[in-house]
């Protein structure tokens, strides 16, 4: 099922990981959970009043099995997948995660749970726009991690740059990040550059419906 967060924004709570549905005149899924979440993703479309044929695009915040594993549910559709340029070759299967990095090793171990999608994959870079969303490159959790901010919807999709815990946001920790110093730089940059937004929608934890940009700025003060 899906839970409304704001006008035209819904939250999928996929048992420990999040995905989101947005209608900004183009129906958009943000992240895709695990492979076994396929039925929930499609069922959530219907619960929000849509059909699978209405979905036009998927925005991926990054390559991790709990964010790309469900892409197979959309094979055979005309959905276009957008993902940060540095992570795009991992999504398409053209390149494997590096064994030289502890997070890359984790991603390699999850490889059997991920398959390359049939859909076209479009790399996005800092400053690109997709519908009402502006892309912000926020590397650290993964090299190609991006956030998507829609000023008109007052909503930011933060992926795993941060996670919610106990009502607060905290940066992506070392154990699941390529580079925590880069995570901190990305946080500072996003807070400085992004417009104010109400809804803060992250990959793990409970999204915030109000004062999202302020809550994100609070994280920076603790770095």
Residue frames relative to the residue before (quaternion, step in Angstrom):
aa qw qx qy qz dx dy dz
X 1.0000 0.0000 0.0000 0.0000 0.00 0.00 0.00
X 0.3033 -0.7332 0.5785 0.1888 3.52 -1.31 0.32
X 0.2535 -0.7545 0.5920 0.1261 3.53 -1.20 0.68
X 0.4262 -0.6968 0.4991 0.2894 3.63 -0.78 0.90
X 0.2132 -0.7641 0.5973 0.1179 3.56 -1.06 0.86
X 0.7576 -0.1021 0.1162 0.6342 3.55 1.11 -0.81
X 0.7067 -0.3946 0.3177 0.4939 3.56 -1.23 -0.07
X 0.8647 0.0513 -0.0813 0.4930 3.55 -0.80 1.11
X 0.6582 0.4312 -0.3230 0.5259 3.60 1.21 0.48
X 0.0256 -0.8043 0.5929 -0.0315 3.59 -0.80 1.08
X 0.3062 -0.7507 0.5675 0.1432 3.53 -1.22 0.69
X 0.1978 -0.7208 0.6530 0.1223 3.54 -1.02 0.94
X 0.1437 -0.7464 0.6442 0.0857 3.59 -0.77 1.02
X 0.0546 -0.8459 0.5293 -0.0347 3.55 -0.13 1.35
X 0.6684 -0.5459 0.3072 0.4011 3.57 0.73 1.08
X 0.8438 -0.1124 0.0105 0.5247 3.55 0.54 1.20
X 0.7614 0.1740 -0.1476 0.6068 3.57 1.24 -0.28
X 0.3316 -0.7675 0.5260 0.1560 3.55 -1.16 0.63
X 0.0250 -0.7143 0.6954 0.0743 3.48 -1.39 0.44
X 0.2199 -0.7869 0.5685 0.0961 3.56 -1.22 0.41
X 0.2230 -0.7394 0.6225 0.1270 3.51 -1.25 0.60
X 0.0343 -0.8024 0.5948 -0.0356 3.56 -0.89 0.98
X 0.1341 -0.7568 0.6339 0.0863 3.54 -1.09 0.79
X 0.1114 0.7773 -0.6090 0.1120 3.58 -0.21 1.29
X 0.6987 -0.3984 0.1727 0.5686 3.49 1.12 1.00
X 0.7177 0.2022 -0.1959 0.6369 3.56 1.35 -0.08
X 0.3742 -0.7517 0.4893 0.2354 3.58 -0.54 1.10
X 0.0581 -0.8302 0.5485 -0.0804 3.52 -0.65 1.26
X 0.1995 -0.7316 0.6400 0.1240 3.54 -1.07 0.85
X 0.1668 -0.7701 0.6080 0.0974 3.58 -0.92 0.89
X 0.8223 -0.0360 -0.0856 0.5614 3.53 -0.47 1.37
X 0.2712 -0.8236 0.4949 0.0572 3.55 -1.13 0.69
X 0.5153 -0.6922 0.4151 0.2882 3.60 1.13 0.48
X 0.6775 -0.4464 0.3889 0.4365 3.53 -1.29 -0.56
X 0.7052 -0.4690 0.3244 0.4212 3.54 -1.28 0.26
X 0.7014 0.4698 -0.2787 0.4579 3.58 0.99 -0.78
X 0.5707 0.5760 -0.3870 0.4390 3.59 1.29 0.13
X 0.3540 0.7858 -0.4651 0.2023 3.60 1.26 -0.07
X 0.6952 0.4713 -0.2946 0.4559 3.58 0.79 -0.95
X 0.6342 0.5254 -0.3312 0.4605 3.59 1.06 -0.68
X 0.6342 0.5292 -0.3336 0.4543 3.57 1.00 -0.79
X 0.7018 0.4485 -0.2722 0.4819 3.57 0.86 -0.93
X 0.6374 0.5222 -0.3279 0.4621 3.59 1.02 -0.74
X 0.6335 0.5384 -0.3292 0.4476 3.58 1.06 -0.69
X 0.5759 0.5665 -0.3755 0.4544 3.55 1.10 -0.60
X 0.6947 0.4717 -0.2747 0.4684 3.54 0.86 -0.97
X 0.6362 0.5365 -0.3326 0.4436 3.57 1.02 -0.76
X 0.6884 0.4529 -0.2687 0.4987 3.58 1.16 -0.62
X 0.6193 -0.5925 0.3222 0.4019 3.57 1.30 0.08
X 0.6208 0.5315 -0.3326 0.4706 3.58 1.25 0.36
X 0.3281 -0.6889 0.5984 0.2445 3.51 -1.41 0.02
X 0.6860 -0.4798 0.3403 0.4283 3.56 -1.23 0.37
X 0.6475 0.5408 -0.3252 0.4273 3.59 0.97 -0.79
X 0.6145 0.5690 -0.3506 0.4192 3.61 1.19 -0.38
X 0.5933 0.5947 -0.3668 0.3997 3.59 1.18 -0.49
X 0.1816 -0.8261 0.5308 0.0530 3.56 -0.76 1.11
X 0.8284 0.0133 0.0321 0.5591 3.60 1.00 -0.68
X 0.2168 -0.7256 0.6366 0.1457 3.49 -1.38 0.41
X 0.1762 -0.7523 0.6278 0.0946 3.54 -0.95 0.95
X 0.1407 -0.7787 0.6080 0.0653 3.57 -0.71 1.09
X 0.3665 -0.7191 0.5417 0.2348 3.56 -0.89 0.88
X 0.7895 -0.1590 0.1191 0.5807 3.60 1.12 -0.58
X 0.5218 -0.6038 0.4975 0.3400 3.52 -1.36 0.12
X 0.3248 0.6477 -0.6406 0.2541 3.52 -0.75 1.24
X 0.6103 -0.6100 0.3457 0.3688 3.57 -0.97 0.78
X 0.6939 0.4624 -0.2924 0.4682 3.60 1.10 -0.56
X 0.6816 0.4200 -0.2992 0.5192 3.57 1.28 0.25
X 0.7687 0.3137 -0.1758 0.5290 3.59 1.18 -0.46
X 0.4717 0.7284 -0.4159 0.2718 3.59 1.22 -0.32
X 0.7164 0.4643 -0.2528 0.4553 3.58 1.09 -0.67
X 0.3867 0.7523 -0.4705 0.2513 3.59 1.24 0.04
X 0.5846 0.6133 -0.3666 0.3843 3.58 1.10 -0.63
X 0.5525 0.6191 -0.3915 0.3977 3.58 1.20 -0.45
X 0.7416 0.4069 -0.2074 0.4914 3.57 1.20 -0.50
X 0.3373 0.7211 -0.5166 0.3153 3.58 1.26 0.32
X 0.7734 0.3245 -0.2466 0.4855 3.55 -0.95 0.85
X 0.6160 0.4951 -0.3563 0.4985 3.58 1.29 -0.02
X 0.5261 -0.6261 0.4703 0.3318 3.57 -1.30 0.02
X 0.3318 0.7632 -0.4851 0.2686 3.56 1.20 0.53
X 0.2422 -0.7495 0.6004 0.1384 3.58 -1.01 0.89
X 0.2703 -0.7657 0.5702 0.1244 3.55 -0.96 0.97
X 0.1302 -0.7787 0.6118 0.0488 3.57 -0.89 1.01
X 0.0987 0.7893 -0.5947 0.1163 3.57 -0.91 0.94
X 0.6482 -0.5284 0.3832 0.3921 3.56 -1.17 0.56
X 0.6089 -0.6263 0.3492 0.3392 3.56 -0.93 0.98
X 0.6895 0.4939 -0.2979 0.4381 3.61 0.93 -0.82
X 0.7032 0.4280 -0.2619 0.5037 3.60 1.19 -0.46
X 0.4804 0.7099 -0.4235 0.2930 3.60 1.21 -0.38
X 0.6740 0.4868 -0.3345 0.4437 3.68 0.84 -0.76
X 0.6085 0.5295 -0.3599 0.4688 3.60 1.17 -0.42
X 0.6378 0.5205 -0.3221 0.4674 3.58 1.03 -0.77
X 0.7256 0.4322 -0.2496 0.4737 3.59 0.90 -0.88
X 0.4855 -0.6779 0.4250 0.3523 3.58 1.24 -0.28
X 0.4322 0.7070 -0.4583 0.3214 3.59 1.26 0.16
X 0.7895 0.1211 -0.0552 0.5991 3.58 1.15 -0.53
X 0.3281 -0.7302 0.5643 0.2019 3.57 -1.18 0.60
X 0.6019 -0.5545 0.4130 0.3996 3.60 -1.14 0.48
X 0.5314 -0.6611 0.4244 0.3169 3.61 -1.01 0.70
X 0.4192 -0.7006 0.5207 0.2495 3.55 -1.05 0.76
X 0.5744 0.6241 -0.3627 0.3861 3.58 1.27 -0.28
X 0.7123 0.3756 -0.2332 0.5451 3.59 1.28 -0.21
X 0.5479 -0.6476 0.4090 0.3365 3.60 -0.89 0.88
X 0.6560 0.4871 -0.3202 0.4794 3.60 1.02 -0.71
X 0.6126 0.5444 -0.3451 0.4575 3.57 1.05 -0.71
X 0.6275 0.5310 -0.3262 0.4668 3.56 1.06 -0.77
X 0.6253 0.5263 -0.3320 0.4709 3.59 1.00 -0.80
X 0.6644 0.5023 -0.3045 0.4621 3.57 0.95 -0.88
X 0.6170 0.5382 -0.3437 0.4599 3.60 1.05 -0.73
X 0.6573 0.5207 -0.3153 0.4443 3.56 0.95 -0.88
X 0.6957 0.4542 -0.2680 0.4877 3.57 1.13 -0.62
X 0.3631 0.7886 -0.4438 0.2222 3.57 1.31 -0.04
X 0.6612 0.5183 -0.3342 0.4271 3.63 0.88 -0.79
X 0.6697 0.4955 -0.2985 0.4657 3.60 1.22 -0.36
X 0.7003 0.4137 -0.2359 0.5317 3.58 1.32 -0.03
X 0.0223 -0.7790 0.6263 0.0198 3.56 -1.02 0.80
X 0.5701 -0.5998 0.4355 0.3542 3.56 -1.13 0.64
X 0.4393 -0.7096 0.4806 0.2690 3.61 -0.88 0.86
X 0.5121 -0.6187 0.4994 0.3249 3.55 -1.28 0.39
X 0.6047 0.6068 -0.3421 0.3862 3.56 1.16 -0.59
X 0.5817 -0.5646 0.4367 0.3899 3.58 -1.16 0.42
X 0.2077 -0.7648 0.6019 0.0982 3.57 -1.06 0.86
X 0.1212 -0.8031 0.5830 0.0224 3.56 -0.68 1.17
X 0.3227 -0.7421 0.5495 0.2080 3.63 -0.60 1.07
X 0.1309 -0.7715 0.6176 0.0790 3.57 -1.12 0.73
X 0.1930 -0.7804 0.5892 0.0804 3.53 -1.19 0.65
X 0.7347 -0.4305 0.2969 0.4322 3.52 -1.32 0.29
X 0.8071 0.2604 -0.2150 0.4843 3.56 -0.89 1.02
X 0.4946 0.6356 -0.4455 0.3911 3.60 1.21 -0.17
X 0.2215 -0.7453 0.6069 0.1647 3.54 -1.24 0.42
X 0.0649 -0.7441 0.6644 0.0261 3.51 -1.16 0.79
X 0.7850 -0.0934 0.0109 0.6123 3.57 -0.16 1.26
X 0.7958 -0.2333 0.1960 0.5233 3.58 -0.79 -1.01
X 0.5911 0.6121 -0.3506 0.3911 3.59 1.27 -0.13
X 0.2123 -0.7209 0.6443 0.1420 3.52 -1.15 0.77
X 0.3583 -0.7381 0.5384 0.1923 3.55 -0.97 0.93
X 0.0706 -0.7661 0.6384 0.0256 3.55 -1.02 0.93
X 0.3258 -0.7332 0.5609 0.2040 3.56 -0.64 1.09
X 0.0255 0.8015 -0.5910 0.0877 3.56 -0.76 1.14
X 0.0035 0.8488 -0.5285 0.0142 3.61 0.62 1.08
X 0.4223 0.6804 -0.5365 0.2661 3.52 -1.30 0.45
X 0.6932 0.3858 -0.2487 0.5557 3.56 0.73 -1.04
X 0.7214 -0.0863 0.0312 0.6865 3.53 1.17 -0.82
X 0.6454 -0.5391 0.3546 0.4088 3.62 -1.13 0.40
X 0.7791 0.3362 -0.1734 0.5000 3.59 1.04 -0.72
X 0.2869 0.7760 -0.5171 0.2192 3.59 1.19 0.41
X 0.0042 -0.7812 0.6242 -0.0113 3.55 -1.03 0.88
X 0.2518 -0.7074 0.6317 0.1926 3.52 -1.35 0.37
X 0.2384 -0.7549 0.5980 0.1256 3.55 -1.19 0.63
X 0.0437 -0.8069 0.5887 -0.0184 3.57 -0.72 1.09
X 0.1221 -0.7689 0.6258 0.0475 3.55 -0.86 1.05
X 0.3112 -0.7676 0.5303 0.1807 3.57 -0.42 1.21
X 0.6586 0.5243 -0.3237 0.4319 3.59 0.95 -0.81
X 0.7195 0.3848 -0.2356 0.5280 3.59 1.14 -0.63
X 0.3125 -0.7756 0.4827 0.2604 3.58 1.35 -0.15
X 0.5282 0.6172 -0.3777 0.4444 3.54 1.05 0.93
X 0.0960 -0.7766 0.6210 0.0447 3.55 -1.06 0.85
X 0.1965 -0.7472 0.6251 0.1107 3.56 -0.95 0.95
X 0.1720 -0.8668 0.4680 0.0037 3.50 -0.24 1.39
X 0.3456 -0.7604 0.4912 0.2472 3.59 1.25 -0.06
X 0.7257 -0.3934 0.3138 0.4692 3.55 -0.92 -0.96
X 0.2626 0.7435 -0.5576 0.2596 3.57 1.12 0.61
X 0.7666 0.0291 -0.0049 0.6414 3.54 1.14 -0.78
X 0.1516 -0.7526 0.6246 0.1432 3.53 -1.33 0.17
X 0.4404 -0.6850 0.5144 0.2687 3.53 -1.20 0.57
X 0.1037 0.7720 -0.6217 0.0827 3.55 -1.01 0.87
X 0.8524 -0.0047 -0.0245 0.5224 3.58 -0.67 1.09
X 0.7080 -0.4716 0.2640 0.4546 3.56 1.07 0.70
X 0.6917 0.4103 -0.2711 0.5288 3.56 1.29 0.16
X 0.4095 -0.6704 0.5526 0.2785 3.53 -1.27 0.37
X 0.0252 -0.7804 0.6247 0.0137 3.54 -1.12 0.70
X 0.5759 -0.6173 0.4010 0.3556 3.61 -1.04 0.68
X 0.6236 -0.5107 0.4305 0.4061 3.54 -1.26 0.41
X 0.3626 -0.7727 0.4785 0.2060 3.63 -0.65 1.07
X 0.7225 -0.4705 0.3045 0.4048 3.54 -1.30 0.40
X 0.6622 0.5639 -0.3309 0.3661 3.56 0.81 -0.99
X 0.7811 0.2737 -0.1584 0.5384 3.63 1.10 -0.56
X 0.6318 0.5284 -0.3270 0.4633 3.60 1.23 0.33
X 0.5107 -0.6111 0.5079 0.3284 3.53 -1.20 0.56
X 0.8124 -0.0362 0.1258 0.5683 3.57 0.87 -1.01
X 0.2510 -0.8086 0.5120 0.1448 3.59 -0.23 1.22
X 0.5736 0.5559 -0.3959 0.4530 3.63 1.12 -0.45
X 0.6474 0.5004 -0.3106 0.4837 3.57 1.06 -0.76
X 0.5820 0.5636 -0.3680 0.4563 3.60 1.08 -0.66
X 0.6782 0.4893 -0.2955 0.4619 3.59 0.86 -0.93
X 0.6471 0.5026 -0.3260 0.4716 3.59 0.95 -0.80
X 0.6512 0.5203 -0.3146 0.4541 3.57 0.99 -0.81
X 0.6251 0.5356 -0.3333 0.4597 3.56 1.02 -0.77
X 0.6682 0.4960 -0.3041 0.4638 3.57 0.84 -0.96
X 0.6638 0.5150 -0.3035 0.4494 3.57 0.92 -0.91
X 0.6635 0.5060 -0.3111 0.4549 3.59 0.89 -0.90
X 0.6516 0.5102 -0.3168 0.4635 3.59 0.92 -0.87
X 0.6772 0.4989 -0.2913 0.4556 3.58 0.97 -0.81
X 0.7985 0.3825 -0.1630 0.4354 3.58 0.88 -0.93
X 0.6731 0.5253 -0.3149 0.4144 3.60 0.99 -0.72
X 0.5065 -0.6203 0.4903 0.3439 3.60 -1.11 0.56
X 0.6352 -0.5147 0.3995 0.4148 3.56 -1.25 0.32
X 0.0011 -0.7905 0.6122 -0.0168 3.55 -1.11 0.73
X 0.4669 -0.6757 0.5057 0.2638 3.54 -1.22 0.59
X 0.7807 0.3308 -0.1742 0.5008 3.59 0.63 -1.14
X 0.0832 -0.7600 0.6439 0.0277 3.55 -0.87 1.05
X 0.0315 -0.8247 0.5620 -0.0542 3.56 -0.36 1.28
X 0.0411 -0.8295 0.5558 -0.0375 3.56 -0.32 1.29
X 0.6626 -0.5648 0.3403 0.3551 3.53 -1.26 0.39
X 0.7925 0.1280 -0.0606 0.5932 3.57 1.18 -0.52
X 0.7116 0.3833 -0.3240 0.4916 3.54 -0.92 0.95
X 0.6334 -0.5405 0.4087 0.3737 3.54 -1.35 -0.02
X 0.4162 -0.7173 0.4935 0.2620 3.62 -0.67 1.04
X 0.3862 -0.6921 0.5602 0.2409 3.55 -1.29 0.47
X 0.3306 -0.7573 0.5353 0.1754 3.56 -0.91 0.95
X 0.7874 0.2287 -0.1015 0.5634 3.59 1.18 -0.50
X 0.8682 0.1423 -0.1069 0.4632 3.53 -1.29 0.60
X 0.1500 0.8383 -0.5113 0.1155 3.54 1.04 0.76
X 0.6869 0.4791 -0.3059 0.4529 3.61 0.82 -0.89
X 0.6257 0.5184 -0.3487 0.4671 3.60 1.05 -0.64
X 0.6523 0.5106 -0.3173 0.4618 3.57 0.95 -0.84
X 0.6397 0.5047 -0.3311 0.4759 3.58 1.05 -0.69
X 0.6368 0.5243 -0.3238 0.4634 3.57 1.01 -0.79
X 0.6007 0.5688 -0.3585 0.4326 3.58 1.08 -0.66
X 0.5993 0.5594 -0.3632 0.4428 3.59 1.10 -0.67
X 0.6505 0.5406 -0.3196 0.4272 3.57 0.92 -0.89
X 0.6381 0.5472 -0.3340 0.4264 3.58 1.02 -0.73
X 0.6843 0.4784 -0.2846 0.4710 3.59 1.21 -0.43
X 0.5324 0.6573 -0.4019 0.3507 3.61 1.23 -0.22
